[in-house]
Amino acid sequence: MDKSKLIDLLSKYDKGTCTKEELVLLYRFFDAFQDDNNIWDTKGIVEKERIRKELSKKIKQRIDFQERNRKSISPLWKVAATILFIIGLGAMTKMLLFQKEQPIEYERIVSNDMGIKEVALMDGSTVWLNRNSELVVAKKFMESEFREVTLHGEAFFEVAKNKNRPFIVHSSGFQTKVLGTKFNVKESNKGTEVALIEGSVEVNANTEQVLLKPMKKAVFGYGNDSIAIVEMDMELELAWMTNDFDFKNTKLSRVATILERRFHKKITFEQSELAEKKVTGHYQNESLNAILLSVTRAGNLDYKYKDKQHILIFEPLKNNSM
């Protein structure tokens, strides 16, 4: 916006003749200072939001001041004062952008291959890390405007409610923003999934933003460039966290899928029709081998390890030569 157009716009504002479009242009004038990408792109989401809020607050204060003093200040002085405000706003923007930032220190919490790791955060939230996952948390987690963490792998979040300080989970290509809720985030080299159990979350990927409802799952990646919303299977979604399995006339194909998710093994069937057999059983704090022994015997079947990660379920009478 050139100087003459700005002065004309400010004059129209003081006369009360601005259109809605012109008001938006004026109120958001400070956005022009974001055009210097070499500066702006160095700022993270928290820093950008802080700057935007400070500038918005200044604009609101200026507009409120003008409204209170509209009758006592001459039009010429109003225009002059507003121009000085805009100039000062530009200086403030540069100051905010260039002010020296202290390096942020992070704590990395890692779960190993042996089991699930429970993490208690300082705000009262709890995170359960799946095996071979990592949670990155700023050491000054409680001092920032947002409660931000970064996840590599998979975790279940039970977030303490705080409407003034949203909780943000960064994962590969995905950002999940919540106030207080329960949800599962799974990141892999193929894509990212967010499954919502309770409350509501806002998920962002690229320029797309979606508000997720309970019992729904947002999926991004896996060959797609947009967020897909699908139904969430809570038993299957949270199978990796449980040690309590209750199968009631359940197909072996589903039993295998649940056990794969919990024990990180691949389970296949020698013949596809074997997967249709149904089993019933309750298993609490049982090992994978104990569960497999029980469910296969219930269906007159057997199992064996083809290698460390691959289990094959078969019908013994048809495999005497093995």
C-alpha positions as CSV (number, residue, x, y, z in Angstrom):
1,M,0.0,0.0,0.0
2,D,1.5,3.4,-1.0
3,K,1.6,6.4,1.3
4,S,-1.2,8.4,-0.4
5,K,-3.6,5.5,-0.4
6,L,-2.9,4.8,3.3
7,I,-3.6,8.5,4.2
8,D,-6.8,8.4,2.1
9,L,-7.9,5.2,3.9
10,L,-7.1,6.6,7.3
11,S,-9.1,9.7,6.5
12,K,-12.1,7.7,5.4
13,Y,-11.9,5.7,8.6
14,D,-12.0,8.9,10.7
15,K,-15.0,10.1,8.8
16,G,-16.7,6.7,9.3
17,T,-17.0,6.1,5.5
18,C,-14.8,3.0,5.2
19,T,-16.3,0.0,3.6
20,K,-16.0,-3.4,5.3
21,E,-13.3,-4.3,2.8
22,E,-11.4,-1.1,3.6
23,L,-11.7,-1.7,7.3
24,V,-10.3,-5.2,6.9
25,L,-7.4,-3.8,4.8
26,L,-6.7,-1.2,7.5
27,Y,-7.0,-3.5,10.5
28,R,-4.7,-6.0,8.9
29,F,-2.2,-3.6,7.6
30,F,0.4,-5.0,9.9
31,D,0.4,-8.2,7.8
32,A,2.5,-6.4,5.2
33,F,5.4,-6.7,7.6
34,Q,5.2,-10.5,7.2
35,D,6.1,-10.3,3.5
36,D,9.8,-10.4,4.3
37,N,10.0,-14.2,4.3
38,N,13.7,-14.2,5.1
39,I,12.7,-12.8,8.5
40,W,9.3,-14.4,9.1
41,D,10.1,-17.9,8.1
42,T,12.7,-18.1,10.8
43,K,9.9,-17.9,13.4
44,G,8.1,-21.0,14.7
45,I,4.4,-21.2,15.2
46,V,4.5,-20.0,18.8
47,E,6.6,-17.0,18.0
48,K,4.4,-16.0,15.0
49,E,1.3,-16.3,17.1
50,R,2.8,-14.2,19.9
51,I,3.8,-11.4,17.5
52,R,0.3,-11.5,15.8
53,K,-1.4,-11.2,19.2
54,E,0.7,-8.3,20.4
55,L,0.1,-6.4,17.2
56,S,-3.6,-7.1,17.2
57,K,-3.8,-5.9,20.8
58,K,-2.0,-2.6,19.8
59,I,-4.5,-2.1,16.9
60,K,-7.5,-2.7,19.2
61,Q,-6.1,-0.3,21.8
62,R,-5.6,2.3,19.1
63,I,-9.1,1.9,17.6
64,D,-10.7,2.0,21.1
65,F,-8.8,5.2,21.9
66,Q,-10.0,6.8,18.7
67,E,-13.6,5.9,19.4
68,R,-13.5,7.4,22.9
69,N,-11.9,10.6,21.7
70,R,-13.6,10.9,18.3
71,K,-15.4,14.2,19.3
72,S,-12.5,15.8,21.1
73,I,-9.8,15.4,18.5
74,S,-9.7,17.3,15.2
75,P,-9.8,15.1,12.0
76,L,-6.3,16.3,10.9
77,W,-4.8,15.3,14.2
78,K,-6.6,11.9,14.1
79,V,-5.0,11.2,10.7
80,A,-1.6,12.3,11.9
81,A,-1.9,10.3,15.1
82,T,-2.9,7.1,13.2
83,I,-0.1,7.5,10.7
84,L,2.3,7.8,13.6
85,F,0.7,4.7,15.1
86,I,1.2,2.7,11.9
87,I,4.8,3.8,11.7
88,G,5.3,2.8,15.3
89,L,3.6,-0.5,14.6
90,G,6.1,-1.2,11.9
91,A,9.0,-0.5,14.2
92,M,7.4,-2.7,16.8
93,T,7.1,-5.5,14.3
94,K,10.7,-5.3,13.4
95,M,11.7,-5.1,17.0
96,L,9.7,-8.2,17.8
97,L,11.1,-10.1,14.8
98,F,14.7,-9.2,15.4
99,Q,14.8,-9.4,19.2
100,K,17.4,-11.9,20.4
101,E,15.8,-15.3,21.2
102,Q,17.2,-17.5,23.8
103,P,18.0,-21.0,22.6
104,I,15.2,-23.5,23.6
105,E,16.4,-26.6,25.6
106,Y,14.5,-29.8,25.1
107,E,14.1,-33.1,26.9
108,R,13.8,-36.2,24.8
109,I,11.8,-39.1,26.3
110,V,12.4,-42.4,24.6
111,S,10.7,-45.8,25.0
112,N,12.7,-48.9,24.1
113,D,11.7,-52.1,22.4
114,M,10.7,-53.8,25.6
115,G,7.4,-52.0,26.5
116,I,5.2,-49.0,26.9
117,K,6.5,-45.9,28.8
118,E,4.2,-43.7,30.8
119,V,5.1,-40.0,30.9
120,A,3.6,-37.5,33.4
121,L,3.9,-33.9,32.1
122,M,4.1,-30.9,34.3
123,D,0.7,-29.6,33.4
124,G,-1.1,-32.7,34.6
125,S,-1.3,-34.4,31.2
126,T,-0.2,-38.0,30.8
127,V,1.3,-39.6,27.7
128,W,1.8,-43.3,27.0
129,L,4.5,-43.9,24.5
130,N,4.4,-47.1,22.4
131,R,7.5,-49.1,21.9
132,N,10.4,-47.4,20.0
133,S,8.7,-44.0,20.2
134,E,10.1,-40.6,21.2
135,L,8.5,-37.5,22.8
136,V,10.3,-34.2,22.7
137,V,9.3,-31.6,25.3
138,A,10.7,-28.1,26.0
139,K,12.3,-27.8,29.4
140,K,10.3,-24.6,29.8
141,F,7.1,-26.4,28.8
142,M,5.1,-24.6,31.5
143,E,6.3,-21.1,30.6
144,S,5.3,-20.9,27.0
145,E,1.9,-19.7,25.6
146,F,1.2,-23.1,24.1
147,R,1.9,-26.5,25.6
148,E,3.8,-28.0,22.7
149,V,5.4,-31.4,22.2
150,T,6.8,-33.3,19.2
151,L,6.1,-37.0,18.7
152,H,8.1,-39.6,16.7
153,G,6.3,-42.9,16.7
154,E,3.0,-43.6,18.5
155,A,1.5,-42.3,21.8
156,F,-1.8,-42.0,23.6
157,F,-2.5,-38.6,25.1
158,E,-4.7,-37.7,28.1
159,V,-4.5,-34.0,28.1
160,A,-5.3,-31.9,31.2
161,K,-7.8,-29.2,30.4
162,N,-6.6,-25.6,30.1
163,K,-8.6,-23.4,27.8
164,N,-6.0,-20.6,28.0
165,R,-3.1,-22.7,26.9
166,P,-3.8,-25.1,24.0
167,F,-1.9,-28.4,23.8
168,I,-0.2,-29.0,20.5
169,V,1.3,-32.2,19.2
170,H,3.6,-32.0,16.2
171,S,4.2,-35.1,14.2
172,S,5.3,-35.9,10.6
173,G,3.3,-33.4,8.4
174,F,0.6,-33.1,11.0
175,Q,-0.3,-30.7,13.9
176,T,-2.9,-31.7,16.5
177,K,-4.3,-28.9,18.7
178,V,-6.4,-29.6,21.8
179,L,-7.6,-27.9,25.0
180,G,-8.2,-31.1,27.0
181,T,-9.1,-34.6,25.6
182,K,-8.0,-38.2,25.0
183,F,-6.6,-39.2,21.6
184,N,-4.1,-41.4,19.9
185,V,-1.4,-40.3,17.5
186,K,0.5,-42.7,15.3
187,E,3.3,-41.6,13.0
188,S,5.1,-43.7,10.5
189,N,7.1,-43.2,7.3
190,K,3.9,-43.8,5.4
191,G,1.7,-41.2,7.1
192,T,0.1,-40.0,10.4
193,E,-3.1,-40.9,12.1
194,V,-5.0,-39.1,14.9
195,A,-7.8,-41.1,16.6
196,L,-10.1,-39.2,18.9
197,I,-11.5,-40.9,22.0
198,E,-13.0,-38.0,23.9
199,G,-13.4,-34.2,23.5
200,S,-12.4,-32.5,20.3
201,V,-9.1,-31.8,18.4
202,E,-8.1,-29.6,15.5
203,V,-5.8,-31.3,13.0
204,N,-3.7,-29.4,10.5
205,A,-1.8,-30.7,7.5
206,N,-0.3,-28.4,4.9
207,T,-3.0,-25.7,4.5
208,E,-5.9,-28.0,5.5
209,Q,-7.6,-27.8,8.8
210,V,-10.2,-30.2,10.2
211,L,-12.1,-30.4,13.5
212,L,-12.2,-34.0,14.6
213,K,-15.2,-35.5,16.5
214,P,-15.0,-38.5,19.0
215,M,-14.7,-42.0,17.6
216,K,-13.3,-40.5,14.3
217,K,-9.8,-40.8,12.9
218,A,-7.9,-38.3,10.8
219,V,-5.5,-39.9,8.4
220,F,-2.9,-37.9,6.4
221,G,-0.3,-39.4,4.0
222,Y,-0.4,-43.0,2.7
223,G,-0.2,-41.6,-0.8
224,N,-2.8,-38.8,-0.3
225,D,-2.3,-35.1,-0.1
226,S,-5.4,-34.3,2.0
227,I,-6.8,-35.3,5.4
228,A,-9.2,-38.3,5.3
229,I,-11.8,-38.8,8.1
230,V,-12.7,-42.4,8.8
231,E,-14.5,-44.3,11.5
232,M,-12.3,-45.3,14.5
233,D,-12.2,-48.8,15.9
234,M,-11.3,-48.1,19.5
235,E,-10.5,-51.8,20.5
236,L,-8.1,-52.1,17.6
237,E,-6.8,-48.5,17.9
238,L,-5.8,-48.9,21.6
239,A,-4.8,-52.6,21.4
240,W,-1.2,-51.7,21.7
241,M,-1.8,-50.3,25.2
242,T,-3.8,-53.2,26.8
243,N,-2.9,-56.4,28.5
244,D,-6.6,-57.4,28.7
245,F,-8.1,-59.2,25.7
246,D,-11.7,-60.3,25.7
247,F,-12.7,-62.3,22.6
248,K,-16.3,-63.3,22.2
249,N,-17.0,-65.4,19.1
250,T,-14.4,-63.4,17.4
251,K,-12.9,-64.2,14.0
252,L,-9.3,-65.3,14.1
253,S,-8.5,-62.6,11.4
254,R,-9.5,-59.9,13.9
255,V,-7.7,-61.7,16.8
256,A,-4.6,-61.7,14.7
257,T,-4.9,-58.0,13.8
258,I,-5.3,-57.1,17.5
259,L,-2.3,-59.2,18.6
260,E,-0.2,-57.8,15.7
261,R,-0.9,-54.3,17.0
262,R,-0.1,-55.2,20.6
263,F,3.0,-57.4,20.2
264,H,4.4,-56.0,17.0
265,K,4.5,-59.3,15.1
266,K,3.1,-60.3,11.7
267,I,0.5,-63.1,11.9
268,T,-0.7,-64.9,8.7
269,F,-2.7,-68.0,7.9
270,E,-1.6,-70.9,5.7
271,Q,-5.1,-71.0,4.2
272,S,-7.4,-68.0,4.0
273,E,-10.4,-69.9,5.3
274,L,-8.7,-70.5,8.7
275,A,-9.0,-66.8,9.4
276,E,-12.8,-67.2,9.4
277,K,-12.8,-69.5,12.4
278,K,-14.2,-68.0,15.5
279,V,-12.8,-68.2,19.1
280,T,-13.9,-67.1,22.6
281,G,-11.5,-66.4,25.5
282,H,-10.4,-63.8,28.0
283,Y,-6.7,-63.1,28.5
284,Q,-5.2,-60.8,31.1
285,N,-1.5,-60.2,31.4
286,E,-0.8,-63.2,29.2
287,S,2.2,-63.5,26.8
288,L,1.7,-63.7,23.1
289,N,2.6,-67.4,23.0
290,A,0.1,-68.2,25.7
291,I,-2.7,-66.4,23.9
292,L,-1.8,-68.0,20.5
293,L,-1.6,-71.5,22.1
294,S,-5.1,-71.0,23.5
295,V,-6.8,-69.5,20.5
296,T,-5.3,-71.9,18.0
297,R,-6.1,-75.0,20.0
298,A,-9.7,-73.8,20.4
299,G,-9.9,-73.9,16.6
300,N,-8.0,-77.2,16.2
301,L,-5.1,-75.3,14.7
302,D,-1.4,-74.7,15.5
303,Y,1.1,-72.0,15.0
304,K,4.9,-71.6,14.4
305,Y,7.4,-68.9,14.0
306,K,8.6,-68.6,10.4
307,D,11.2,-66.0,11.7
308,K,11.5,-63.7,14.6
309,Q,8.7,-61.4,13.4
310,H,6.5,-63.7,11.4
311,I,4.0,-66.2,12.9
312,L,2.1,-68.7,10.7
313,I,-1.2,-70.3,11.8
314,F,-1.9,-73.6,10.2
315,E,-4.0,-76.8,10.4
316,P,-1.8,-79.6,11.8
317,L,-3.3,-82.5,9.9
318,K,-2.4,-80.8,6.6
319,N,1.2,-80.2,7.7
320,N,2.5,-83.5,8.9
321,S,5.5,-83.2,6.6
322,M,6.6,-80.0,8.3
